[in-house]
Amino acid sequence: KVPERLTVSHTALQEEGLAERCVSVPIRQATDAEILLAHSEEYLEAVKKTPHMSLDELRTFTQQYGDVYFHPNIYHCAKLAIGATLQLVDSVMTGKVRNGMALVRPPGHHSQRSAANGFCVFNNVAIAAHYAKKQVLIVDWDVHHGQGVQFAFEDDPSVLYFSWHRYEHQGFWPNLRESDYDSVGKEKGSGFNINVPWNKVGMENSDYLSVFFHVLLPIAYEFSPDLVFVCAGFDSAIGDPEGHMCATPDIFAHLTHLLKSLAGGKLCAVLEGGYNLTSLAQSVCQTVQTLLGDPAPQTSELNGPCESALESIQCVRSAHKPYWACLKHTATRKWRSVFCIVQLLKYDHSSCLINLYFYFDHYEYTWYLLYSNVFGEASITLSYFITRDNFFEGSAEEDALMSLCSVIALFEKMKKQEVNFMEEMYVMFYLTFNAQHLLCTVYYYSQCVCVCVPPQGCSDVAGLMQAVLCLLLPLAYEYDPGLVLLARGPGSGVGKAAWAQITSLLQGLAQGHTLALLQEGEEEAVGTTAASLLGDPAPSLGPLGAPLPEDMEAMERLRQRLQTHWGLLQNAGEQMITASKETYSVTQMDNNILEN
């Protein structure tokens, strides 16, 4: 429909200097056996005849299918599109490249087993998923529903298919009842088909991120794919005449970054739709930049999803609740045991601190923040951290002062852009430091997100990741920090893989400006942290089991309290939100939370 899609994308990649940074993978034609992985022999044989048909014969052949045009050269181009996609799969799965994007045409996600549809002849991604023979996640962010992919894997539990799309209560093409939220798959594949229907146009960045935080990512981490495909249709970007959405091209950098934390970074993006050539080219560049490891751009004005998006999110979560442990939680039981919460403390001068806390069966460990209202541009606020068990007692004041001075000096270099984040190190410090002095430097660097992992840690990885995905990330993205500070104390109990995941996910914030501080006794975490900060893919956590029910209930209670202040925490429509509202001030201290 828009043949210029490939040329403008490739030209933009060249002009931005991205093409020369990529490995160019030679393409080939797909074989009959490969096409038959997702299509019937009768359909393949029929398409094979199209190069030899007259114009009238092609017109007659085309009329038996919906919304597609056959050209004498389309069979050849379609085989090349499949072959290019499979070459990318081979390169990623063998480790020749870390990830990649296939710029192909014709697109594929509407094509079905025995029918062309929606300008798609063969289903590139469906064939590639069969070809990979792995546990596969397919994320379809095209504005149209990829019904061809859904139908190909409806009963297959090895493929998790996710699609958001214009639906408008079945009023938008392809006008299928099967595109609604309650089409969850069939038989063994029940729960492995996720449809998020957009029933209004004008969806923005906040709507897209909310769906990732509250639907896709929790389920995807529980599913634990070996390979991620993206049906990368950019008709879901602003300015597209088909999509009529308002999401800016930079949001695709963040969506790509979040998906890179899955499957050990093995991600294959395959071009689908896109009809505004300007936003298409910009969106392709944003996606490729993130695949190359460049920091995602700063987000701005994220304020929570619209009411229509919330209704869709609520419906999807309800439909999939029977199939996924991450969605099976209520807010009725008393909470206890291992659980991590996120507390927000807001201050003057646009400074904010987000702390990740952990509570335990036999041991409570809490960092309390004592602060004054004094904020000097050239001095540190009189703020410090103390612990209930005097954990830092006995630390040498001289060592603490040296550590503090070193971190302050590093902050200054970061503020003056003297540290090159694009090349070498996002910064990591391994110090013998006194954390109560160190963490007060958060004030010194305004708009900072601080994630603290204290001793004793969290033994429940499923619960930890739920808190990170559904609480910490929404809060942090909406806050839009200028720096992410990660602090890890000895004996945290958070394993290397989970720590790498947290570090990797948080680098989507603050244009990648991340400072990790490891206290003495955390030597084993140094290599893992450095690798994550340098862009190495985080190792897979494996299929996550069910989080502890009491942890999920406690997290839900906290989310309901905070969602009145932070829109990206919302995951249900107005009726449910109103029913759960409680008066709560985010400036209250820890003991108020504990009392509640």
LOBAKE-892365 format. One record per residue (C-alpha): residue in three letters; x, y, z. Coordinates in steps of 0.2 Angstrom, whole numbers, plus 5000, padded with zeros to 4 digits. Example, Ala and Ser with C-alpha at 12.3 -4.5 7.8 and 13.67 -1.06 7.14 Angstrom:
BEGIN
ALA506249785039SER506849955036
This chain:
BEGIN
LYS500050005000VAL501550125004PRO503050054994GLU504050205001ARG504050135018LEU505650035015THR506650175006VAL506250315019SER506650195034HIS508350145026THR508750325021ALA508350385039LEU509450255046GLN510850305035GLU510650495038GLU510650465057GLY512250355056LEU511350205062ALA511550095047GLU513450095047ARG513350035065CYS512249885061VAL512849715054SER512049695037VAL511349515036PRO511249445018ILE509449395013ARG508849245004GLN507249174997ALA506149065008THR505948885003ASP504348795001ALA504548695016GLU504748855026ILE503248935019LEU502248785023LEU502648805042ALA501148925042HIS500248905026SER499348765017GLU500048685001GLU498548734991TYR498748914995LEU500648914991GLU500348824975ALA499048954970VAL500149104974LYS501549024964LYS500549044948THR500349234950PRO502049284942HIS501349204926MET499549274926SER498949414915LEU498249574923ASP496449514921GLU496949344929LEU497749434944ARG496249544946THR495149394947PHE496349304959THR496449454970GLN494549464972GLN494449304982TYR495449384996GLY495149535007ASP496149705005VAL497649644995TYR498349674978PHE499349544968HIS500749604956PRO501749484945ASN503249514957ILE502449504974TYR502749314976HIS504649344973CYS504649494986ALA503649394998LYS504849254998LEU506249375001ALA505349455016ILE505149285024GLY506949245020ALA507649405027THR506649375043LEU507349195045GLN509049255042LEU508849375056VAL508149235067ASP509749125063SER510949265067VAL510149305084MET509949125089THR511649075085GLY512349235094LYS513149315078VAL512149465082ARG511249515099ASN509649575091GLY509049655075MET507649725064ALA507049665047LEU506449795035VAL505349695024ARG503849715012PRO502549645010PRO502049645028GLY501349485035HIS500349485051HIS498649485043SER498949335032GLN498149175036ARG498448995033SER497548985017ALA497249165013ALA498049335009ASN497349475019GLY497649655023PHE499049685010CYS499949525018VAL500349375007PHE501349265018ASN501449285037ASN503249325040VAL503249325059ALA502149165061ILE503349075049ALA504849135059ALA504049085076HIS503748905069TYR505548905062ALA506348955078LYS505648805088LYS505748895104GLN504648975118VAL504149135109LEU503449295113ILE502649395099VAL502249575103ASP501149665089TRP501149845092ASP500449885074VAL498749985076HIS497849845066HIS497549675074GLY498649535068GLN497349405066GLY498349295055VAL499649275069GLN498249245082PHE497449115072ALA499149025069PHE499449005087GLU497748995096ASP498048825103ASP499948835105PRO500548865123SER502348885117VAL501949055108LEU501249205118TYR500449325106PHE500049505112SER499249635102TRP498549805105HIS497449875091ARG496049995086TYR494449905089GLU493150025093HIS491949895098GLN492149795082GLY491949955071PHE493749955065TRP494549845052PRO494749695052ASN493049705062LEU493249535070ARG492349475086GLU494049375089SER494949535091ASP494149575108TYR494949555125ASP494049395129SER494849305114VAL496149225125GLY496649065115LYS495948895114GLU496248725122LYS498048705128GLY498348885121SER497048965133GLY497849115141PHE499249135128ASN498249255117ILE498149435124ASN497149565114VAL497049745121PRO495749835111TRP495850015109ASN493950075108LYS494450255106VAL495850345095GLY497050465102MET498050345113GLU499650425120ASN501350375127SER500550345145ASP499250225138TYR500550125129LEU501750115144SER500250075156VAL499849915145PHE501649865146PHE501749885165HIS500049815170VAL499749675157LEU501149625145LEU502749635156PRO502049535171ILE501349405160ALA502949395149TYR504049375164GLU503049235170PHE503049155153SER504949175151PRO505249175132ASP506749115123LEU506549235109VAL505549395107PHE504749445090VAL504049625087CYS502749645074ALA503349825072GLY501949925064PHE502150105066ASP500450155061SER500150165080ALA501250325080ILE500650505079GLY500150575063ASP499650405054PRO498150425044GLU497650245048GLY497950245067HIS497450415072MET498450385088CYS499550515097ALA501050415104THR502650495099PRO504050405090ASP505150405105ILE503950295115PHE504550145104ALA506350165111HIS505650135128LEU504549995123THR506049915114HIS507049935129LEU505849855141LEU505749705129LYS507649685128SER507649635146LEU506749475141ALA507449315133GLY509249365136GLY509049515124LYS508649405109LEU507449515100CYS506949515082ALA505849665076VAL505049645059LEU504249785050GLU502349785047GLY501249935044GLY501550125044TYR500750255032ASN501450425038LEU503250425031THR503950555043SER503350465060LEU503750295052ALA505550345049GLN505750425066SER505050275074VAL506150155065CYS507650255070GLN507150255088THR506850065088VAL508550035080GLN509450155092THR508850055107LEU509349895099LEU511049965097GLY511150005115ASP510950195115PRO510050265129ALA508150295127PRO507650475126GLN506950575141THR505050545143SER503950695147GLU502250735153LEU501750555157ASN500150565168GLY499250405167PRO498150315154CYS496450385148GLU494850315155SER494550205139ALA496250135140LEU495950095158GLU494350005154SER495349895141ILE496749855154GLN495449805167CYS494549695155VAL496149605149ARG496749575166SER495049505171ALA495049395156HIS496749325159LYS496649315178PRO496249125178TYR497849085168TRP499249195175ALA499849195193CYS500449375192LEU498649425190LYS497849325204HIS497849445219THR496549525229ALA496649665243THR495649575256ARG496949475267LYS498149535280TRP499849555273ARG501449495281SER503049405276VAL504249455262PHE503649595252CYS504449745244ILE503549915243VAL503850075235GLN503650235245LEU503750415238LEU504350565247LYS504050725239TYR505050885243ASP505251065238HIS506351115223SER505750965212SER506750835222CYS506050665225LEU506650505232ILE505950335228ASN506550195240LEU506250015238TYR505949935255PHE505949755260TYR504949675275PHE505349505282ASP504549375293HIS505849375307TYR506749535304GLU506249715299TYR507449825291THR506850005286TRP507850155281TYR507050315289LEU507350485281LEU507650625292TYR507750795283SER507750975285ASN506951105273VAL508651185269PHE509151155251GLY510751245245GLU511351235228ALA513151215233SER512951115249ILE512150955254THR510450955264LEU510550905282SER509850735278TYR510450565282PHE509850385284ILE509850285300THR509450095303ARG508450015317ASP509849895320ASN511250015319PHE511949925305PHE513250055300GLU513950075318GLY515750065318SER516050125301ALA517650225300GLU517150415298GLU518750445288ASP518250305275ALA516450365275LEU517050545272MET518150485258SER516750385250LEU515550535251CYS516750655243SER517150535229VAL515250515225ILE514950705226ALA516350735214LEU515650605202PHE513950685203GLU514750845198LYS515550765183MET513850685178LYS512950855179LYS514350935169GLN514250795156GLU516050755159VAL515650575160ASN515350495143PHE513750385145MET513650345126GLU515350255126GLU516050185141MET515350175157TYR513750215163VAL514550235180MET514850105194PHE515650145211TYR516250005222LEU516650085239THR516850055257PHE515550185260ASN514450235274ALA512750225266GLN511950345278HIS513150485272LEU513150425254LEU511250415251CYS511050595257THR511950645241VAL510250605232TYR509750785237TYR511350845229TYR510750795212SER508950845209GLN507650735202CYS508450575206VAL507650405208CYS508550295221VAL508350115223CYS509050045239VAL509249855242PRO509649835260PRO510349675269GLN509249525270GLY508549555253CYS507049475245SER506949285243ASP505349285232VAL505949335215ALA504149325208GLY503549455221LEU505149565218MET504849575200GLN502949615202ALA503449755213VAL504749815200LEU503649805185CYS501949865192LEU502549985206LEU504350045204LEU504350065185PRO502650165183LEU503150275197ALA504850305190TYR504350335173GLU503050465178TYR504250555189ASP505450565175PRO507150575184GLY508750645179LEU509750515187VAL509550335193LEU510550285209LEU510650105213ALA511250065230ARG511549885236GLY512049825254PRO512849665259GLY511849505260SER510449585250GLY509749415245VAL509349475228GLY510149355215LYS511249405201ALA509949375188ALA508649475197TRP509849615201ALA510349625183GLN508549635177ILE508249775189THR509749865183SER509349845165LEU507549895166LEU507950055176GLN509250115162GLY507750155151LEU507550305163ALA508550475164GLN509350445147GLY510350295154HIS511150405167THR511350275180LEU512550265196ALA512650095205LEU513450095222LEU513949935230GLN514449925248GLU515949815254GLY515449635255GLU514549635238GLU516049585227GLU515049455219ALA513849585212VAL515249695204GLY515349595188THR513549575186THR513249755189ALA514649815177ALA513949705163SER512249775165LEU512749955165LEU513849915149GLY512349855140ASP512449665141PRO510749575141ALA510149535158PRO510049345160SER508349265160LEU507549225176GLY506649075170PRO504749045172LEU504249135187GLY503149045200ALA501649115209PRO502149265220LEU501649245238PRO499749295240GLU500049405255ASP501449495245MET500249525230GLU498849585242ALA499949705251MET500649775234GLU498849795228ARG498349895244LEU499850005242ARG499550035223GLN497750085227ARG498350215239LEU499650285228GLN498650285212THR497750445216HIS499350535215TRP500250435201GLY499250405186LEU500350265179LEU499850155194GLN498050145188ASN497549985180ALA495649995181GLY494250105176GLU493450245185GLN492150135194MET493450025202ILE494650165206THR493250265215ALA492750115225SER494550095232LYS495050275235GLU495850315252THR496450475259TYR498350465259SER499750585258VAL501350535250THR502350655261GLN501950545276MET503450445284ASP503750265285ASN502850235301ASN501250305294ILE501350165281LEU501750035293GLU500250085304ASN499050075289
